[in-house]
């Protein structure tokens, strides 16, 4: 593990091999990744251009049924799996797949499968990635990448490095339409110095998922900051910064959910202030309860331009630009007048960022088709995915440490860095 807080970005995954391309082809893309832009972007791959189609197994008939593996021109859904019969049937129907296994442990033994899409319970993601890679399968997993401990993060990274296979985390925030726009603005230098940003994931009412009948689910008493990636991705995927230290505070009440959950978590809501490796500030809220409407949103503040994504209380996306025009404030002091404008959100899923069969609306603000394409394309062409293991840990680990800060009454804590030296 690398603990240098000054590291900005990884320089590509070394040692990746794939069933679907030659080593020479991979080395070419790896060299490009090492020398190229710090912001990975999806690229269009026309139908039938892959060395051969990726044969994928999909595990988890809840969230796992919301993707477009069967629509991608370079992918075949070869098998599906869920512990529950009704969910296996759902996966078979959605993906028009005739082969089903009763468990992930059985599916990964199938020699005809190249990669596994893991949409199982959060605490099992690392365990299941390990199992998949032991059997030679590339893996994409739902968020978070690791569950609640630095040891899990280390195990995930060690596993990916050991087997030299492609890992990707299915973080929807990376491909929200607003985040794609902001990445473009940042690359073009429109923000000037982007010195502050904030992101929030508000999900009131989550407790309805804590129980199925009388049985507790893995979400029962879930610590908010153990689910940070919808927010952390809003900064890290734009600028490439890393979060290096944090102060976090939590709020809870006398709910039974907070008294005896398996995580020892006493909080419904957690709010954190991070410092980045470039000395900038990033504020993150993850809230499960309260008088708010629910959202996944962010705002990015620069000295030349700022961008505010749509707010659940009704205001759409907004751009603020610095100008030289002088105005007076309500106290009579002169100041430079900011320019306010509504931003018409580009629907990036309609563009050639995606193969044509995937250019349609999908879940989480159009992100699901992008996640589908990015993983399939990275495996079929042997290249580093945008949200690889280092990026995934950069999104996940700060939340693990932030929760520890909240448990210590807002102690200032350093965040370990996992990027390669």
Secondary structure, DSSP 8 states (H G I E B T S, - for coil): ----TT-------SS---TTS-HHHHHHHHHHHHHS-SS-------TT-SSS-EEEEEE-SSGGGGS-GGG-TTEEEEEEE-SSHHHHHHHHHHTT---EESSHHHHTT-TT--EEEE---GGGHHHHHHHHHHTT-EEEE-S-SS-SSHHHHHHHHHHHHHHT--EEE--GGGG-HHHHHHHHHHHTTTTSSEEEEEEEEE-TTGGGGSEETTEE-TTTT--GGGS-HHHHHHHHHHH---EEEEEEEEE--S-GGGTS-TT----SEEEEEEEETTS-EEEEEEESSSS---EEEEEEEESSEEEE---TTS---EEEE--S-EEE-TTS-EEE--EEEE-----GGGSTTS-GGG-S--HHHHHHHHHHHHHHHHHHTT---TT-HHHHHHHHHHHHHHHHHHHTTS--EE----S--
